[in-house]
Amino acid sequence: MCNGTATGSQEIRCEWENVDAGDNFLPVVRLKLGEVAGAGDLIVPLNFTVFTREPSTGKLQVSHFQETSVKWTIPTIYRQADSSIFPQPRAIAVSALPKASDEQARLRQYFLWSDFQCTGFYLNAGLDLNVTVSGVNGAGPKPEVLVGTPALLDVEHPSVDMEASLDNPLGLLDNGHHTLTHQSGGILYIRYVYEHNQTGRGPVTVTLGQGDAAQPFPLFREGVTTDAEWKSLLAQTTVPFAEHDGERVIITGLAARAKEYADRGQDQNELLQTDPVP
């Protein structure tokens, strides 16, 4: 029997009666983290004390003592102060692209091209996002929602990359409602690709639900977003990421660094149209 297991208890007391000498017990204590304010590391110190009752006197005496701790890393939840200034829609119409490996073979290229498409939304860690898919043809390809940008620096720990990198928690998605959750969060992308000679590959719509889970951030679309709009988005964002969605390249980074260059008068379309160095 264990007392003190209610939420917020500072002491848990468990008692076993009629235990024979020499019997071994392996108690298991599970802790569940409730709602917390703020982000960072939460360390809970724990002291385990085992008492046994002296048969001759009936008094309790300490037979074992151990100190330990449990650590939780609380992720930062990003929220836009004003989501209405960000033009990207939550209902995203997506056209199918050729599969990266097929294009690699067709063009005889060494590298795989990026066969995923930008959304302009960041998925907060641990929050449920309702994803609705429509337009999938039974014989055609199915979309995927990916979480995380490859090699994107962690805002709070700049010496390491963010944990998620094109993770695919849900797999291929059919029409209907789906719930997406990711333990570390990351920028969202949609992969919707077809196999060679695959039919039924019309456009589909992927809708990201309202709420705190998916938050918009500055997204520059080549030929659509102006430099003035870009500077305004970077000046007002409270989600620390920024992304360029170009015809031939995707550039992802931190909004603070993108703002530095935008404030210097950088031409964003010119940046995206720059030919690679041979």
C-alpha positions as CSV (number, residue, x, y, z in Angstrom):
1,M,0.0,0.0,0.0
2,C,1.3,3.4,-1.0
3,N,0.1,6.8,0.3
4,G,1.0,10.2,-1.0
5,T,0.7,9.5,-4.7
6,A,-1.7,12.4,-5.4
7,T,-0.6,15.2,-7.7
8,G,1.9,17.5,-6.0
9,S,2.8,15.2,-3.1
10,Q,6.2,15.7,-1.6
11,E,6.5,12.3,0.1
12,I,5.4,8.8,-0.9
13,R,5.2,6.2,1.8
14,C,4.8,2.5,0.9
15,E,4.3,-0.3,3.5
16,W,4.6,-4.1,3.1
17,E,3.3,-6.2,5.9
18,N,4.2,-9.8,6.8
19,V,7.4,-9.9,4.8
20,D,9.7,-12.8,5.5
21,A,13.4,-12.2,6.2
22,G,15.4,-12.6,3.1
23,D,12.6,-11.6,0.7
24,N,13.7,-9.2,-2.0
25,F,11.5,-6.3,-3.4
26,L,12.0,-4.2,-6.5
27,P,9.7,-1.2,-6.1
28,V,9.1,0.7,-9.3
29,V,8.2,4.4,-9.0
30,R,6.9,6.2,-12.1
31,L,6.7,10.0,-12.2
32,K,4.5,12.0,-14.7
33,L,5.2,15.6,-15.4
34,G,2.2,17.9,-15.3
35,E,1.9,21.4,-16.7
36,V,4.9,23.6,-16.2
37,A,5.6,27.3,-16.9
38,G,8.6,28.2,-19.0
39,A,11.2,26.1,-20.7
40,G,14.6,24.6,-19.8
41,D,15.7,21.7,-17.6
42,L,13.6,20.7,-14.6
43,I,15.5,18.5,-12.1
44,V,13.6,16.8,-9.3
45,P,15.8,15.5,-6.5
46,L,14.6,12.2,-4.9
47,N,15.7,10.5,-1.6
48,F,14.8,6.9,-1.2
49,T,14.8,5.5,2.4
50,V,14.0,1.9,3.3
51,F,13.0,1.1,6.8
52,T,12.6,-2.3,8.4
53,R,10.9,-3.1,11.7
54,E,13.0,-4.7,14.4
55,P,11.0,-7.8,15.5
56,S,12.1,-7.7,19.1
57,T,11.3,-4.0,19.7
58,G,8.8,-3.2,16.9
59,K,10.8,-0.1,16.1
60,L,11.7,1.0,12.6
61,Q,15.3,1.3,11.5
62,V,16.9,2.5,8.3
63,S,18.2,-0.4,6.2
64,H,19.0,1.5,3.0
65,F,19.2,5.1,1.7
66,Q,19.8,6.4,-1.8
67,E,19.9,9.8,-3.4
68,T,19.0,10.3,-7.1
69,S,17.2,12.8,-9.4
70,V,14.9,12.9,-12.4
71,K,15.6,15.3,-15.2
72,W,13.0,16.6,-17.7
73,T,14.0,18.9,-20.5
74,I,11.0,21.3,-21.1
75,P,10.9,22.4,-24.7
76,T,10.1,26.0,-25.7
77,I,6.7,26.6,-27.0
78,Y,6.8,29.3,-29.7
79,R,3.7,31.4,-30.4
80,Q,3.3,34.2,-32.9
81,A,2.2,37.5,-31.3
82,D,0.1,38.2,-34.4
83,S,-0.4,35.3,-36.8
84,S,-2.6,37.3,-39.1
85,I,0.4,39.1,-40.7
86,F,1.7,35.8,-42.1
87,P,0.2,35.1,-45.5
88,Q,0.8,31.4,-45.8
89,P,-2.5,29.4,-45.7
90,R,-3.2,26.5,-43.4
91,A,-5.0,24.7,-46.3
92,I,-2.0,23.9,-48.5
93,A,-2.6,22.7,-52.1
94,V,0.2,20.4,-53.1
95,S,1.1,19.1,-56.6
96,A,2.9,15.8,-56.9
97,L,6.7,15.8,-57.7
98,P,8.8,13.1,-59.1
99,K,10.5,10.8,-56.6
100,A,14.0,12.0,-55.7
101,S,15.6,8.7,-56.4
102,D,13.9,8.5,-59.9
103,E,15.2,12.0,-60.8
104,Q,18.6,11.1,-59.6
105,A,18.7,8.1,-61.9
106,R,17.1,9.9,-64.8
107,L,19.5,12.9,-64.6
108,R,22.5,10.8,-63.5
109,Q,23.2,13.0,-60.6
110,Y,25.2,12.2,-57.5
111,F,23.0,14.0,-55.0
112,L,19.3,13.6,-54.3
113,W,17.2,16.7,-54.9
114,S,14.8,17.9,-52.2
115,D,11.4,16.3,-53.1
116,F,9.6,18.0,-50.2
117,Q,7.7,21.3,-50.2
118,C,7.7,24.2,-47.7
119,T,4.7,25.0,-45.5
120,G,6.0,28.0,-43.5
121,F,4.8,26.4,-40.2
122,Y,6.7,25.2,-37.2
123,L,5.3,22.3,-35.1
124,N,5.7,22.9,-31.4
125,A,7.1,20.0,-29.4
126,G,4.6,17.7,-27.6
127,L,1.4,19.5,-28.9
128,D,-1.2,17.6,-31.0
129,L,-1.8,19.0,-34.5
130,N,-4.9,18.0,-36.4
131,V,-4.0,17.3,-40.1
132,T,-6.7,16.9,-42.7
133,V,-6.0,15.4,-46.1
134,S,-8.3,15.5,-49.1
135,G,-8.0,14.8,-52.8
136,V,-6.0,11.5,-52.6
137,N,-6.8,9.2,-55.4
138,G,-6.9,5.5,-54.5
139,A,-4.4,4.5,-57.2
140,G,-2.3,7.6,-56.8
141,P,0.5,8.7,-54.4
142,K,-0.1,9.7,-50.9
143,P,1.3,12.7,-49.1
144,E,3.6,12.7,-46.0
145,V,4.0,15.4,-43.4
146,L,7.7,15.7,-42.4
147,V,9.0,17.3,-39.2
148,G,12.4,19.0,-39.0
149,T,15.0,20.6,-41.2
150,P,18.3,18.8,-41.9
151,A,21.3,20.5,-40.2
152,L,19.3,23.4,-38.8
153,L,21.0,24.8,-35.7
154,D,19.2,24.7,-32.4
155,V,18.2,28.2,-31.4
156,E,18.9,27.6,-27.7
157,H,22.0,25.4,-28.2
158,P,23.8,26.9,-31.2
159,S,26.6,24.3,-31.1
160,V,24.3,21.4,-32.0
161,D,21.6,20.8,-34.7
162,M,18.0,20.5,-33.9
163,E,16.9,16.9,-33.2
164,A,14.3,16.4,-35.8
165,S,15.4,16.0,-39.5
166,L,12.6,15.2,-42.0
167,D,11.0,12.8,-39.5
168,N,7.9,11.1,-40.7
169,P,5.8,10.1,-37.6
170,L,2.5,9.4,-39.5
171,G,3.8,7.7,-42.7
172,L,1.7,7.9,-45.9
173,L,-1.5,9.8,-45.4
174,D,-4.9,8.9,-46.9
175,N,-7.9,11.2,-47.0
176,G,-9.3,12.1,-43.6
177,H,-8.2,13.4,-40.2
178,H,-4.9,12.6,-38.6
179,T,-3.2,13.7,-35.4
180,L,0.5,14.7,-35.6
181,T,2.7,14.9,-32.5
182,H,6.5,15.1,-32.2
183,Q,8.5,15.1,-29.0
184,S,11.1,17.7,-30.1
185,G,9.2,19.7,-32.8
186,G,10.5,21.2,-36.0
187,I,9.6,23.0,-39.2
188,L,6.9,21.2,-41.2
189,Y,7.2,20.1,-44.8
190,I,5.0,18.1,-47.2
191,R,6.4,15.3,-49.4
192,Y,4.0,14.3,-52.1
193,V,5.9,12.2,-54.8
194,Y,5.0,9.7,-57.4
195,E,6.7,6.7,-58.7
196,H,7.8,6.4,-62.3
197,N,4.6,5.9,-64.5
198,Q,2.3,6.1,-61.5
199,T,-1.2,7.3,-62.3
200,G,-3.7,9.3,-60.4
201,R,-1.3,11.9,-59.3
202,G,-3.5,15.0,-59.1
203,P,-3.1,17.7,-56.5
204,V,-4.1,17.1,-52.9
205,T,-4.9,19.5,-50.0
206,V,-3.2,19.2,-46.6
207,T,-4.8,21.4,-43.9
208,L,-3.0,22.2,-40.7
209,G,-5.4,22.7,-37.8
210,Q,-5.8,25.9,-35.8
211,G,-4.2,26.3,-32.4
212,D,-0.8,26.5,-30.8
213,A,0.6,23.4,-32.3
214,A,1.5,24.8,-35.7
215,Q,2.8,28.4,-35.8
216,P,3.6,30.4,-38.9
217,F,7.0,32.0,-39.3
218,P,8.6,34.2,-42.0
219,L,8.5,32.4,-45.4
220,F,9.9,34.1,-48.5
221,R,8.4,32.8,-51.7
222,E,10.4,33.5,-54.8
223,G,8.5,35.8,-57.2
224,V,5.7,36.3,-54.6
225,T,7.0,37.9,-51.5
226,T,8.6,41.4,-51.8
227,D,11.7,42.5,-50.0
228,A,9.6,45.1,-48.0
229,E,7.2,42.3,-46.9
230,W,10.1,40.1,-45.9
231,K,11.6,42.8,-43.7
232,S,8.3,43.4,-42.1
233,L,7.8,39.7,-41.3
234,L,11.3,39.4,-39.8
235,A,10.8,42.5,-37.7
236,Q,7.6,41.2,-36.1
237,T,8.1,37.4,-35.8
238,T,8.2,35.8,-32.4
239,V,9.0,32.4,-33.8
240,P,12.8,32.4,-34.4
241,F,13.0,30.7,-37.9
242,A,13.0,32.0,-41.4
243,E,12.9,30.2,-44.8
244,H,13.3,31.0,-48.5
245,D,11.2,28.9,-50.8
246,G,12.9,29.3,-54.2
247,E,12.3,27.6,-57.6
248,R,15.6,25.7,-57.3
249,V,16.6,26.0,-53.7
250,I,15.3,26.1,-50.1
251,I,17.2,28.1,-47.6
252,T,16.4,27.7,-43.9
253,G,17.9,29.5,-40.9
254,L,17.3,31.7,-38.0
255,A,15.1,34.8,-38.4
256,A,17.6,37.0,-36.5
257,R,20.4,36.3,-39.0
258,A,18.0,36.7,-42.0
259,K,17.0,40.1,-40.6
260,E,20.6,41.2,-40.4
261,Y,21.0,40.7,-44.2
262,A,17.5,42.0,-45.1
263,D,18.2,45.2,-43.1
264,R,21.4,45.7,-45.2
265,G,19.3,45.8,-48.4
266,Q,19.8,42.2,-49.6
267,D,17.8,41.4,-52.7
268,Q,16.0,38.1,-51.8
269,N,15.1,37.1,-55.3
270,E,18.6,37.8,-56.5
271,L,19.8,35.5,-53.7
272,L,17.6,32.7,-54.8
273,Q,18.6,33.1,-58.5
274,T,22.3,33.1,-57.9
275,D,24.1,30.4,-59.9
276,P,26.0,27.9,-57.9
277,V,29.8,28.2,-57.9
278,P,31.2,25.4,-60.2
